[in-house]
Amino acid sequence: MTVNNECPICKKRKGERFCPALGQKICAICCGTEREVTIDCPADCAYLISAHRYEVKHAKPINPAEIPFRDVSYPPDLIHEFRPVVSGIAYAVLKGAAESPSATDADALTGLQAIAETYRTLGSGLYYEKPPAGGPPQSIYTAIAKFLDDFKKQGAEQPGAPRISDTKLFYLLVFLFRVGKQQTNGRPRARIFLEFLRTQFPKMTQPREEPSRIIVP
């Protein structure tokens, strides 16, 4: 137990904010510096929600040098043309993350980046797969890969079904990866991107009823 309402993290300042993750009151400074870093904050924490709103309001444009796959460009209309596929990929991210409750934005981005690299090679006529080595990133990678494999098989087996090249699938993966980088704050335990994706699918138990949703930055 802490003494005199002492913050259990720094043990210097008075605990003023109740932390639902720790079940104790911590000081405002530790709340600000340790949230989503050493503290696994629940999404409904009032202080976390307030902090995220502040971050959105004061967000700065991504440095061009830090844009994921910055050597890659694609027609803007491509995303709108294949918006159901983007939604399917996004839902696959959530399915993979659901297998590991501890999954974070960093895990989602690792899985997305790895599958994008795989499809970059497929688009060039080669095949080189290097999935993440275990944990939530691997689950997310596997879920996306299965969705894309099933989508391509459907296109090949059913007359009139939509078809899309591996290169275009790579572009869609890059797009969603960039959205993720824009949405998250970069803290190791942040789940802002994952929560953003969940808002796109209010009925997660019925993914096929949400085919036309589009993920936008």
DAGI-V409519 format. One record per helix or strand of 2 or more residues. SS is the DSSP state (H for helix, E for strand). FROM is the first residue (numbers start at 1). TO is the last residue. If there is no record, write none. Layout:
BEGIN
SS_FROM_TO ; SS_FROM_TO
END
This chain:
BEGIN
E_17_19 ; E_24_26 ; H_28_34 ; H_46_57 ; H_64_66 ; H_77_81 ; H_83_98 ; H_105_123 ; H_135_157 ; H_166_183 ; H_192_200 ; H_207_210
END
